[in-house]
Amino acid sequence: MREGEYALFGFGEAGIVSGREPDGDTQIRVGSISKTFTGFALALTVATGSTALTDPV
């Protein structure tokens, strides 16, 4: 989010056969990337001092 607006970037192909570029309506399976996102979000809160790795969850 930048200055109150969201930016959408698509890379690769939305369909192997069609070769269509991804857009705002493209549904992407999240899979294991959610673990990476969660780890990054936690690291960010630790870096800003909002939480500590030793805090209970």
PDBQT receptor file of N, H, CA, C and O in Angstrom, charges set to zero:
ATOM      1  N   MET A   1       0.848  -1.160   0.000  1.00  0.00    +0.000 N 
ATOM      2  CA  MET A   1       0.000   0.000   0.000  1.00  0.00    +0.000 C 
ATOM      3  C   MET A   1       0.895   1.225   0.000  1.00  0.00    +0.000 C 
ATOM      4  O   MET A   1       1.831   1.332   0.792  1.00  0.00    +0.000 OA
ATOM      5  N   ARG A   2       0.597   2.127  -0.884  1.00  0.00    +0.000 N 
ATOM      6  H   ARG A   2      -0.164   2.040  -1.528  1.00  0.00    +0.000 HD
ATOM      7  CA  ARG A   2       1.402   3.338  -0.993  1.00  0.00    +0.000 C 
ATOM      8  C   ARG A   2       0.473   4.527  -1.127  1.00  0.00    +0.000 C 
ATOM      9  O   ARG A   2      -0.332   4.591  -2.057  1.00  0.00    +0.000 OA
ATOM     10  N   GLU A   3       0.579   5.467  -0.203  1.00  0.00    +0.000 N 
ATOM     11  H   GLU A   3       1.232   5.415   0.552  1.00  0.00    +0.000 HD
ATOM     12  CA  GLU A   3      -0.250   6.666  -0.217  1.00  0.00    +0.000 C 
ATOM     13  C   GLU A   3      -1.743   6.329  -0.321  1.00  0.00    +0.000 C 
ATOM     14  O   GLU A   3      -2.491   6.986  -1.045  1.00  0.00    +0.000 OA
ATOM     15  N   GLY A   4      -2.158   5.299   0.413  1.00  0.00    +0.000 N 
ATOM     16  H   GLY A   4      -1.551   4.765   1.001  1.00  0.00    +0.000 HD
ATOM     17  CA  GLY A   4      -3.563   4.920   0.444  1.00  0.00    +0.000 C 
ATOM     18  C   GLY A   4      -4.047   4.104  -0.735  1.00  0.00    +0.000 C 
ATOM     19  O   GLY A   4      -5.239   3.807  -0.824  1.00  0.00    +0.000 OA
ATOM     20  N   GLU A   5      -3.154   3.731  -1.650  1.00  0.00    +0.000 N 
ATOM     21  H   GLU A   5      -2.187   3.973  -1.578  1.00  0.00    +0.000 HD
ATOM     22  CA  GLU A   5      -3.548   2.934  -2.810  1.00  0.00    +0.000 C 
ATOM     23  C   GLU A   5      -2.775   1.629  -2.826  1.00  0.00    +0.000 C 
ATOM     24  O   GLU A   5      -1.604   1.581  -2.449  1.00  0.00    +0.000 OA
ATOM     25  N   TYR A   6      -3.438   0.576  -3.264  1.00  0.00    +0.000 N 
ATOM     26  H   TYR A   6      -4.389   0.615  -3.571  1.00  0.00    +0.000 HD
ATOM     27  CA  TYR A   6      -2.796  -0.725  -3.375  1.00  0.00    +0.000 C 
ATOM     28  C   TYR A   6      -2.200  -0.887  -4.762  1.00  0.00    +0.000 C 
ATOM     29  O   TYR A   6      -2.740  -0.389  -5.749  1.00  0.00    +0.000 OA
ATOM     30  N   ALA A   7      -1.095  -1.582  -4.819  1.00  0.00    +0.000 N 
ATOM     31  H   ALA A   7      -0.656  -1.987  -4.017  1.00  0.00    +0.000 HD
ATOM     32  CA  ALA A   7      -0.460  -1.881  -6.101  1.00  0.00    +0.000 C 
ATOM     33  C   ALA A   7      -0.537  -3.386  -6.322  1.00  0.00    +0.000 C 
ATOM     34  O   ALA A   7      -0.341  -4.168  -5.392  1.00  0.00    +0.000 OA
ATOM     35  N   LEU A   8      -0.817  -3.780  -7.530  1.00  0.00    +0.000 N 
ATOM     36  H   LEU A   8      -0.976  -3.145  -8.286  1.00  0.00    +0.000 HD
ATOM     37  CA  LEU A   8      -0.915  -5.189  -7.877  1.00  0.00    +0.000 C 
ATOM     38  C   LEU A   8       0.105  -5.494  -8.942  1.00  0.00    +0.000 C 
ATOM     39  O   LEU A   8       0.137  -4.846  -9.988  1.00  0.00    +0.000 OA
ATOM     40  N   PHE A   9       0.936  -6.475  -8.680  1.00  0.00    +0.000 N 
ATOM     41  H   PHE A   9       0.910  -7.001  -7.829  1.00  0.00    +0.000 HD
ATOM     42  CA  PHE A   9       1.934  -6.885  -9.646  1.00  0.00    +0.000 C 
ATOM     43  C   PHE A   9       1.758  -8.361  -9.927  1.00  0.00    +0.000 C 
ATOM     44  O   PHE A   9       1.620  -9.159  -9.000  1.00  0.00    +0.000 OA
ATOM     45  N   GLY A  10       1.761  -8.724 -11.163  1.00  0.00    +0.000 N 
ATOM     46  H   GLY A  10       1.873  -8.076 -11.916  1.00  0.00    +0.000 HD
ATOM     47  CA  GLY A  10       1.648 -10.120 -11.545  1.00  0.00    +0.000 C 
ATOM     48  C   GLY A  10       2.852 -10.542 -12.356  1.00  0.00    +0.000 C 
ATOM     49  O   GLY A  10       3.293  -9.830 -13.259  1.00  0.00    +0.000 OA
ATOM     50  N   PHE A  11       3.369 -11.687 -12.031  1.00  0.00    +0.000 N 
ATOM     51  H   PHE A  11       3.011 -12.265 -11.298  1.00  0.00    +0.000 HD
ATOM     52  CA  PHE A  11       4.519 -12.203 -12.746  1.00  0.00    +0.000 C 
ATOM     53  C   PHE A  11       4.205 -13.614 -13.222  1.00  0.00    +0.000 C 
ATOM     54  O   PHE A  11       3.469 -14.348 -12.564  1.00  0.00    +0.000 OA
ATOM     55  N   GLY A  12       4.751 -13.982 -14.338  1.00  0.00    +0.000 N 
ATOM     56  H   GLY A  12       5.350 -13.386 -14.873  1.00  0.00    +0.000 HD
ATOM     57  CA  GLY A  12       4.554 -15.331 -14.834  1.00  0.00    +0.000 C 
ATOM     58  C   GLY A  12       3.301 -15.434 -15.674  1.00  0.00    +0.000 C 
ATOM     59  O   GLY A  12       2.917 -14.496 -16.373  1.00  0.00    +0.000 OA
ATOM     60  N   GLU A  13       2.676 -16.584 -15.591  1.00  0.00    +0.000 N 
ATOM     61  H   GLU A  13       2.987 -17.346 -15.023  1.00  0.00    +0.000 HD
ATOM     62  CA  GLU A  13       1.480 -16.855 -16.383  1.00  0.00    +0.000 C 
ATOM     63  C   GLU A  13       0.356 -17.315 -15.476  1.00  0.00    +0.000 C 
ATOM     64  O   GLU A  13       0.580 -18.049 -14.513  1.00  0.00    +0.000 OA
ATOM     65  N   ALA A  14      -0.849 -16.881 -15.789  1.00  0.00    +0.000 N 
ATOM     66  H   ALA A  14      -1.030 -16.285 -16.571  1.00  0.00    +0.000 HD
ATOM     67  CA  ALA A  14      -2.018 -17.304 -15.018  1.00  0.00    +0.000 C 
ATOM     68  C   ALA A  14      -2.458 -18.700 -15.430  1.00  0.00    +0.000 C 
ATOM     69  O   ALA A  14      -3.099 -19.408 -14.653  1.00  0.00    +0.000 OA
ATOM     70  N   GLY A  15      -2.118 -19.095 -16.640  1.00  0.00    +0.000 N 
ATOM     71  H   GLY A  15      -1.597 -18.520 -17.272  1.00  0.00    +0.000 HD
ATOM     72  CA  GLY A  15      -2.460 -20.425 -17.133  1.00  0.00    +0.000 C 
ATOM     73  C   GLY A  15      -1.351 -20.955 -18.019  1.00  0.00    +0.000 C 
ATOM     74  O   GLY A  15      -0.868 -20.251 -18.907  1.00  0.00    +0.000 OA
ATOM     75  N   ILE A  16      -0.949 -22.179 -17.784  1.00  0.00    +0.000 N 
ATOM     76  H   ILE A  16      -1.340 -22.751 -17.063  1.00  0.00    +0.000 HD
ATOM     77  CA  ILE A  16       0.140 -22.763 -18.569  1.00  0.00    +0.000 C 
ATOM     78  C   ILE A  16      -0.238 -22.851 -20.038  1.00  0.00    +0.000 C 
ATOM     79  O   ILE A  16       0.573 -22.540 -20.911  1.00  0.00    +0.000 OA
ATOM     80  N   VAL A  17      -1.457 -23.271 -20.313  1.00  0.00    +0.000 N 
ATOM     81  H   VAL A  17      -2.115 -23.523 -19.605  1.00  0.00    +0.000 HD
ATOM     82  CA  VAL A  17      -1.885 -23.446 -21.701  1.00  0.00    +0.000 C 
ATOM     83  C   VAL A  17      -2.199 -22.102 -22.356  1.00  0.00    +0.000 C 
ATOM     84  O   VAL A  17      -1.793 -21.854 -23.492  1.00  0.00    +0.000 OA
ATOM     85  N   SER A  18      -2.918 -21.241 -21.649  1.00  0.00    +0.000 N 
ATOM     86  H   SER A  18      -3.248 -21.442 -20.727  1.00  0.00    +0.000 HD
ATOM     87  CA  SER A  18      -3.354 -19.972 -22.240  1.00  0.00    +0.000 C 
ATOM     88  C   SER A  18      -2.228 -18.948 -22.325  1.00  0.00    +0.000 C 
ATOM     89  O   SER A  18      -2.211 -18.131 -23.245  1.00  0.00    +0.000 OA
ATOM     90  N   GLY A  19      -1.288 -18.977 -21.384  1.00  0.00    +0.000 N 
ATOM     91  H   GLY A  19      -1.302 -19.641 -20.636  1.00  0.00    +0.000 HD
ATOM     92  CA  GLY A  19      -0.221 -17.989 -21.359  1.00  0.00    +0.000 C 
ATOM     93  C   GLY A  19      -0.693 -16.610 -20.923  1.00  0.00    +0.000 C 
ATOM     94  O   GLY A  19       0.042 -15.630 -21.044  1.00  0.00    +0.000 OA
ATOM     95  N   ARG A  20      -1.923 -16.536 -20.416  1.00  0.00    +0.000 N 
ATOM     96  H   ARG A  20      -2.519 -17.332 -20.318  1.00  0.00    +0.000 HD
ATOM     97  CA  ARG A  20      -2.506 -15.269 -19.972  1.00  0.00    +0.000 C 
ATOM     98  C   ARG A  20      -1.753 -14.735 -18.770  1.00  0.00    +0.000 C 
ATOM     99  O   ARG A  20      -1.368 -15.495 -17.882  1.00  0.00    +0.000 OA
ATOM    100  N   GLU A  21      -1.540 -13.413 -18.743  1.00  0.00    +0.000 N 
ATOM    101  H   GLU A  21      -1.853 -12.795 -19.465  1.00  0.00    +0.000 HD
ATOM    102  CA  GLU A  21      -0.872 -12.785 -17.607  1.00  0.00    +0.000 C 
ATOM    103  C   GLU A  21      -1.841 -12.689 -16.434  1.00  0.00    +0.000 C 
ATOM    104  O   GLU A  21      -3.037 -12.491 -16.643  1.00  0.00    +0.000 OA
ATOM    105  N   PRO A  22      -1.342 -12.827 -15.194  1.00  0.00    +0.000 N 
ATOM    106  CA  PRO A  22      -2.213 -12.695 -14.027  1.00  0.00    +0.000 C 
ATOM    107  C   PRO A  22      -2.724 -11.266 -13.876  1.00  0.00    +0.000 C 
ATOM    108  O   PRO A  22      -2.033 -10.310 -14.225  1.00  0.00    +0.000 OA
ATOM    109  N   ASP A  23      -3.940 -11.132 -13.352  1.00  0.00    +0.000 N 
ATOM    110  H   ASP A  23      -4.501 -11.909 -13.068  1.00  0.00    +0.000 HD
ATOM    111  CA  ASP A  23      -4.517  -9.813 -13.105  1.00  0.00    +0.000 C 
ATOM    112  C   ASP A  23      -5.174  -9.823 -11.728  1.00  0.00    +0.000 C 
ATOM    113  O   ASP A  23      -4.990 -10.771 -10.964  1.00  0.00    +0.000 OA
ATOM    114  N   GLY A  24      -5.917  -8.809 -11.409  1.00  0.00    +0.000 N 
ATOM    115  H   GLY A  24      -6.066  -8.038 -12.029  1.00  0.00    +0.000 HD
ATOM    116  CA  GLY A  24      -6.554  -8.682 -10.099  1.00  0.00    +0.000 C 
ATOM    117  C   GLY A  24      -7.583  -9.747  -9.796  1.00  0.00    +0.000 C 
ATOM    118  O   GLY A  24      -7.918  -9.959  -8.631  1.00  0.00    +0.000 OA
ATOM    119  N   ASP A  25      -8.097 -10.430 -10.818  1.00  0.00    +0.000 N 
ATOM    120  H   ASP A  25      -7.824 -10.258 -11.765  1.00  0.00    +0.000 HD
ATOM    121  CA  ASP A  25      -9.091 -11.480 -10.621  1.00  0.00    +0.000 C 
ATOM    122  C   ASP A  25      -8.496 -12.882 -10.623  1.00  0.00    +0.000 C 
ATOM    123  O   ASP A  25      -9.222 -13.858 -10.435  1.00  0.00    +0.000 OA
ATOM    124  N   THR A  26      -7.197 -12.997 -10.832  1.00  0.00    +0.000 N 
ATOM    125  H   THR A  26      -6.607 -12.204 -10.985  1.00  0.00    +0.000 HD
ATOM    126  CA  THR A  26      -6.548 -14.296 -10.892  1.00  0.00    +0.000 C 
ATOM    127  C   THR A  26      -6.491 -14.918  -9.499  1.00  0.00    +0.000 C 
ATOM    128  O   THR A  26      -6.030 -14.290  -8.546  1.00  0.00    +0.000 OA
ATOM    129  N   GLN A  27      -6.961 -16.151  -9.394  1.00  0.00    +0.000 N 
ATOM    130  H   GLN A  27      -7.336 -16.661 -10.168  1.00  0.00    +0.000 HD
ATOM    131  CA  GLN A  27      -6.901 -16.877  -8.127  1.00  0.00    +0.000 C 
ATOM    132  C   GLN A  27      -5.642 -17.732  -8.129  1.00  0.00    +0.000 C 
ATOM    133  O   GLN A  27      -5.393 -18.498  -9.060  1.00  0.00    +0.000 OA
ATOM    134  N   ILE A  28      -4.855 -17.586  -7.070  1.00  0.00    +0.000 N 
ATOM    135  H   ILE A  28      -5.057 -16.964  -6.314  1.00  0.00    +0.000 HD
ATOM    136  CA  ILE A  28      -3.597 -18.311  -6.969  1.00  0.00    +0.000 C 
ATOM    137  C   ILE A  28      -3.631 -19.152  -5.710  1.00  0.00    +0.000 C 
ATOM    138  O   ILE A  28      -4.010 -18.667  -4.644  1.00  0.00    +0.000 OA
ATOM    139  N   ARG A  29      -3.239 -20.401  -5.828  1.00  0.00    +0.000 N 
ATOM    140  H   ARG A  29      -2.931 -20.795  -6.694  1.00  0.00    +0.000 HD
ATOM    141  CA  ARG A  29      -3.173 -21.267  -4.660  1.00  0.00    +0.000 C 
ATOM    142  C   ARG A  29      -2.030 -20.824  -3.773  1.00  0.00    +0.000 C 
ATOM    143  O   ARG A  29      -0.904 -20.635  -4.235  1.00  0.00    +0.000 OA
ATOM    144  N   VAL A  30      -2.327 -20.661  -2.504  1.00  0.00    +0.000 N 
ATOM    145  H   VAL A  30      -3.241 -20.814  -2.129  1.00  0.00    +0.000 HD
ATOM    146  CA  VAL A  30      -1.347 -20.124  -1.573  1.00  0.00    +0.000 C 
ATOM    147  C   VAL A  30      -0.293 -21.167  -1.225  1.00  0.00    +0.000 C 
ATOM    148  O   VAL A  30       0.899 -20.859  -1.260  1.00  0.00    +0.000 OA
ATOM    149  N   GLY A  31      -0.689 -22.373  -0.894  1.00  0.00    +0.000 N 
ATOM    150  H   GLY A  31      -1.657 -22.622  -0.866  1.00  0.00    +0.000 HD
ATOM    151  CA  GLY A  31       0.266 -23.426  -0.566  1.00  0.00    +0.000 C 
ATOM    152  C   GLY A  31       1.165 -23.053   0.590  1.00  0.00    +0.000 C 
ATOM    153  O   GLY A  31       0.727 -22.440   1.563  1.00  0.00    +0.000 OA
ATOM    154  N   SER A  32       2.420 -23.425   0.476  1.00  0.00    +0.000 N 
ATOM    155  H   SER A  32       2.776 -23.923  -0.315  1.00  0.00    +0.000 HD
ATOM    156  CA  SER A  32       3.369 -23.229   1.566  1.00  0.00    +0.000 C 
ATOM    157  C   SER A  32       3.870 -21.799   1.691  1.00  0.00    +0.000 C 
ATOM    158  O   SER A  32       4.603 -21.499   2.633  1.00  0.00    +0.000 OA
ATOM    159  N   ILE A  33       3.513 -20.926   0.799  1.00  0.00    +0.000 N 
ATOM    160  H   ILE A  33       2.918 -21.170   0.034  1.00  0.00    +0.000 HD
ATOM    161  CA  ILE A  33       3.978 -19.538   0.881  1.00  0.00    +0.000 C 
ATOM    162  C   ILE A  33       3.426 -18.846   2.116  1.00  0.00    +0.000 C 
ATOM    163  O   ILE A  33       4.003 -17.864   2.583  1.00  0.00    +0.000 OA
ATOM    164  N   SER A  34       2.309 -19.346   2.655  1.00  0.00    +0.000 N 
ATOM    165  H   SER A  34       1.841 -20.144   2.276  1.00  0.00    +0.000 HD
ATOM    166  CA  SER A  34       1.742 -18.720   3.853  1.00  0.00    +0.000 C 
ATOM    167  C   SER A  34       2.689 -18.840   5.043  1.00  0.00    +0.000 C 
ATOM    168  O   SER A  34       2.695 -17.967   5.911  1.00  0.00    +0.000 OA
ATOM    169  N   LYS A  35       3.489 -19.904   5.099  1.00  0.00    +0.000 N 
ATOM    170  H   LYS A  35       3.483 -20.613   4.394  1.00  0.00    +0.000 HD
ATOM    171  CA  LYS A  35       4.471 -20.037   6.182  1.00  0.00    +0.000 C 
ATOM    172  C   LYS A  35       5.544 -18.963   6.055  1.00  0.00    +0.000 C 
ATOM    173  O   LYS A  35       5.965 -18.382   7.055  1.00  0.00    +0.000 OA
ATOM    174  N   THR A  36       5.982 -18.700   4.842  1.00  0.00    +0.000 N 
ATOM    175  H   THR A  36       5.640 -19.172   4.029  1.00  0.00    +0.000 HD
ATOM    176  CA  THR A  36       6.983 -17.657   4.603  1.00  0.00    +0.000 C 
ATOM    177  C   THR A  36       6.428 -16.298   4.992  1.00  0.00    +0.000 C 
ATOM    178  O   THR A  36       7.113 -15.507   5.640  1.00  0.00    +0.000 OA
ATOM    179  N   PHE A  37       5.188 -16.023   4.598  1.00  0.00    +0.000 N 
ATOM    180  H   PHE A  37       4.632 -16.666   4.071  1.00  0.00    +0.000 HD
ATOM    181  CA  PHE A  37       4.545 -14.748   4.916  1.00  0.00    +0.000 C 
ATOM    182  C   PHE A  37       4.425 -14.570   6.425  1.00  0.00    +0.000 C 
ATOM    183  O   PHE A  37       4.712 -13.494   6.950  1.00  0.00    +0.000 OA
ATOM    184  N   THR A  38       4.001 -15.623   7.124  1.00  0.00    +0.000 N 
ATOM    185  H   THR A  38       3.767 -16.497   6.697  1.00  0.00    +0.000 HD
ATOM    186  CA  THR A  38       3.849 -15.559   8.576  1.00  0.00    +0.000 C 
ATOM    187  C   THR A  38       5.196 -15.315   9.253  1.00  0.00    +0.000 C 
ATOM    188  O   THR A  38       5.290 -14.509  10.179  1.00  0.00    +0.000 OA
ATOM    189  N   GLY A  39       6.230 -16.006   8.796  1.00  0.00    +0.000 N 
ATOM    190  H   GLY A  39       6.153 -16.661   8.044  1.00  0.00    +0.000 HD
ATOM    191  CA  GLY A  39       7.571 -15.811   9.355  1.00  0.00    +0.000 C 
ATOM    192  C   GLY A  39       8.072 -14.399   9.138  1.00  0.00    +0.000 C 
ATOM    193  O   GLY A  39       8.665 -13.797  10.033  1.00  0.00    +0.000 OA
ATOM    194  N   PHE A  40       7.832 -13.866   7.938  1.00  0.00    +0.000 N 
ATOM    195  H   PHE A  40       7.350 -14.355   7.211  1.00  0.00    +0.000 HD
ATOM    196  CA  PHE A  40       8.251 -12.496   7.634  1.00  0.00    +0.000 C 
ATOM    197  C   PHE A  40       7.496 -11.501   8.504  1.00  0.00    +0.000 C 
ATOM    198  O   PHE A  40       8.092 -10.557   9.025  1.00  0.00    +0.000 OA
ATOM    199  N   ALA A  41       6.203 -11.700   8.665  1.00  0.00    +0.000 N 
ATOM    200  H   ALA A  41       5.719 -12.466   8.242  1.00  0.00    +0.000 HD
ATOM    201  CA  ALA A  41       5.396 -10.795   9.493  1.00  0.00    +0.000 C 
ATOM    202  C   ALA A  41       5.879 -10.819  10.947  1.00  0.00    +0.000 C 
ATOM    203  O   ALA A  41       5.963  -9.775  11.594  1.00  0.00    +0.000 OA
ATOM    204  N   LEU A  42       6.192 -12.002  11.449  1.00  0.00    +0.000 N 
ATOM    205  H   LEU A  42       6.124 -12.849  10.923  1.00  0.00    +0.000 HD
ATOM    206  CA  LEU A  42       6.710 -12.102  12.817  1.00  0.00    +0.000 C 
ATOM    207  C   LEU A  42       8.066 -11.421  12.930  1.00  0.00    +0.000 C 
ATOM    208  O   LEU A  42       8.316 -10.697  13.894  1.00  0.00    +0.000 OA
ATOM    209  N   ALA A  43       8.944 -11.642  11.959  1.00  0.00    +0.000 N 
ATOM    210  H   ALA A  43       8.741 -12.230  11.176  1.00  0.00    +0.000 HD
ATOM    211  CA  ALA A  43      10.266 -11.001  11.980  1.00  0.00    +0.000 C 
ATOM    212  C   ALA A  43      10.134  -9.482  11.960  1.00  0.00    +0.000 C 
ATOM    213  O   ALA A  43      10.904  -8.779  12.614  1.00  0.00    +0.000 OA
ATOM    214  N   LEU A  44       9.168  -8.985  11.216  1.00  0.00    +0.000 N 
ATOM    215  H   LEU A  44       8.543  -9.556  10.684  1.00  0.00    +0.000 HD
ATOM    216  CA  LEU A  44       8.954  -7.539  11.141  1.00  0.00    +0.000 C 
ATOM    217  C   LEU A  44       8.512  -6.981  12.495  1.00  0.00    +0.000 C 
ATOM    218  O   LEU A  44       8.979  -5.920  12.910  1.00  0.00    +0.000 OA
ATOM    219  N   THR A  45       7.621  -7.687  13.180  1.00  0.00    +0.000 N 
ATOM    220  H   THR A  45       7.242  -8.548  12.843  1.00  0.00    +0.000 HD
ATOM    221  CA  THR A  45       7.178  -7.211  14.493  1.00  0.00    +0.000 C 
ATOM    222  C   THR A  45       8.300  -7.294  15.520  1.00  0.00    +0.000 C 
ATOM    223  O   THR A  45       8.378  -6.460  16.422  1.00  0.00    +0.000 OA
ATOM    224  N   VAL A  46       9.168  -8.295  15.389  1.00  0.00    +0.000 N 
ATOM    225  H   VAL A  46       9.104  -8.972  14.656  1.00  0.00    +0.000 HD
ATOM    226  CA  VAL A  46      10.324  -8.392  16.294  1.00  0.00    +0.000 C 
ATOM    227  C   VAL A  46      11.289  -7.245  16.015  1.00  0.00    +0.000 C 
ATOM    228  O   VAL A  46      11.808  -6.628  16.945  1.00  0.00    +0.000 OA
ATOM    229  N   ALA A  47      11.529  -6.960  14.742  1.00  0.00    +0.000 N 
ATOM    230  H   ALA A  47      11.108  -7.462  13.987  1.00  0.00    +0.000 HD
ATOM    231  CA  ALA A  47      12.462  -5.894  14.367  1.00  0.00    +0.000 C 
ATOM    232  C   ALA A  47      11.977  -4.519  14.826  1.00  0.00    +0.000 C 
ATOM    233  O   ALA A  47      12.789  -3.655  15.157  1.00  0.00    +0.000 OA
ATOM    234  N   THR A  48      10.672  -4.315  14.846  1.00  0.00    +0.000 N 
ATOM    235  H   THR A  48      10.013  -5.017  14.577  1.00  0.00    +0.000 HD
ATOM    236  CA  THR A  48      10.138  -3.020  15.274  1.00  0.00    +0.000 C 
ATOM    237  C   THR A  48       9.926  -2.947  16.782  1.00  0.00    +0.000 C 
ATOM    238  O   THR A  48       9.557  -1.898  17.310  1.00  0.00    +0.000 OA
ATOM    239  N   GLY A  49      10.160  -4.063  17.477  1.00  0.00    +0.000 N 
ATOM    240  H   GLY A  49      10.459  -4.915  17.048  1.00  0.00    +0.000 HD
ATOM    241  CA  GLY A  49      10.021  -4.087  18.931  1.00  0.00    +0.000 C 
ATOM    242  C   GLY A  49       8.609  -4.323  19.417  1.00  0.00    +0.000 C 
ATOM    243  O   GLY A  49       8.347  -4.198  20.614  1.00  0.00    +0.000 OA
ATOM    244  N   SER A  50       7.694  -4.660  18.529  1.00  0.00    +0.000 N 
ATOM    245  H   SER A  50       7.907  -4.761  17.557  1.00  0.00    +0.000 HD
ATOM    246  CA  SER A  50       6.303  -4.887  18.912  1.00  0.00    +0.000 C 
ATOM    247  C   SER A  50       6.119  -6.203  19.653  1.00  0.00    +0.000 C 
ATOM    248  O   SER A  50       5.183  -6.353  20.438  1.00  0.00    +0.000 OA
ATOM    249  N   THR A  51       7.004  -7.147  19.404  1.00  0.00    +0.000 N 
ATOM    250  H   THR A  51       7.764  -7.025  18.765  1.00  0.00    +0.000 HD
ATOM    251  CA  THR A  51       6.920  -8.460  20.039  1.00  0.00    +0.000 C 
ATOM    252  C   THR A  51       8.323  -9.037  20.158  1.00  0.00    +0.000 C 
ATOM    253  O   THR A  51       9.278  -8.513  19.585  1.00  0.00    +0.000 OA
ATOM    254  N   ALA A  52       8.429 -10.105  20.898  1.00  0.00    +0.000 N 
ATOM    255  H   ALA A  52       7.653 -10.531  21.364  1.00  0.00    +0.000 HD
ATOM    256  CA  ALA A  52       9.715 -10.815  21.037  1.00  0.00    +0.000 C 
ATOM    257  C   ALA A  52       9.491 -12.279  20.696  1.00  0.00    +0.000 C 
ATOM    258  O   ALA A  52       8.384 -12.794  20.854  1.00  0.00    +0.000 OA
ATOM    259  N   LEU A  53      10.521 -12.942  20.236  1.00  0.00    +0.000 N 
ATOM    260  H   LEU A  53      11.421 -12.524  20.108  1.00  0.00    +0.000 HD
ATOM    261  CA  LEU A  53      10.393 -14.346  19.870  1.00  0.00    +0.000 C 
ATOM    262  C   LEU A  53      10.069 -15.220  21.087  1.00  0.00    +0.000 C 
ATOM    263  O   LEU A  53       9.597 -16.348  20.939  1.00  0.00    +0.000 OA
ATOM    264  N   THR A  54      10.323 -14.701  22.267  1.00  0.00    +0.000 N 
ATOM    265  H   THR A  54      10.707 -13.785  22.387  1.00  0.00    +0.000 HD
ATOM    266  CA  THR A  54      10.043 -15.451  23.488  1.00  0.00    +0.000 C 
ATOM    267  C   THR A  54       8.637 -15.206  24.028  1.00  0.00    +0.000 C 
ATOM    268  O   THR A  54       8.247 -15.825  25.018  1.00  0.00    +0.000 OA
ATOM    269  N   ASP A  55       7.863 -14.310  23.396  1.00  0.00    +0.000 N 
ATOM    270  H   ASP A  55       8.179 -13.807  22.592  1.00  0.00    +0.000 HD
ATOM    271  CA  ASP A  55       6.488 -14.054  23.839  1.00  0.00    +0.000 C 
ATOM    272  C   ASP A  55       5.618 -15.287  23.609  1.00  0.00    +0.000 C 
ATOM    273  O   ASP A  55       5.769 -15.973  22.598  1.00  0.00    +0.000 OA
ATOM    274  N   PRO A  56       4.705 -15.574  24.547  1.00  0.00    +0.000 N 
ATOM    275  CA  PRO A  56       3.794 -16.703  24.332  1.00  0.00    +0.000 C 
ATOM    276  C   PRO A  56       2.790 -16.379  23.224  1.00  0.00    +0.000 C 
ATOM    277  O   PRO A  56       2.426 -15.225  23.001  1.00  0.00    +0.000 OA
ATOM    278  N   VAL A  57       2.363 -17.430  22.546  1.00  0.00    +0.000 N 
ATOM    279  H   VAL A  57       2.659 -18.368  22.727  1.00  0.00    +0.000 HD
ATOM    280  CA  VAL A  57       1.354 -17.251  21.483  1.00  0.00    +0.000 C 
ATOM    281  C   VAL A  57       0.046 -17.868  21.891  1.00  0.00    +0.000 C 
ATOM    282  O   VAL A  57      -0.922 -17.820  21.133  1.00  0.00    +0.000 OA
TER     283      VAL A  57
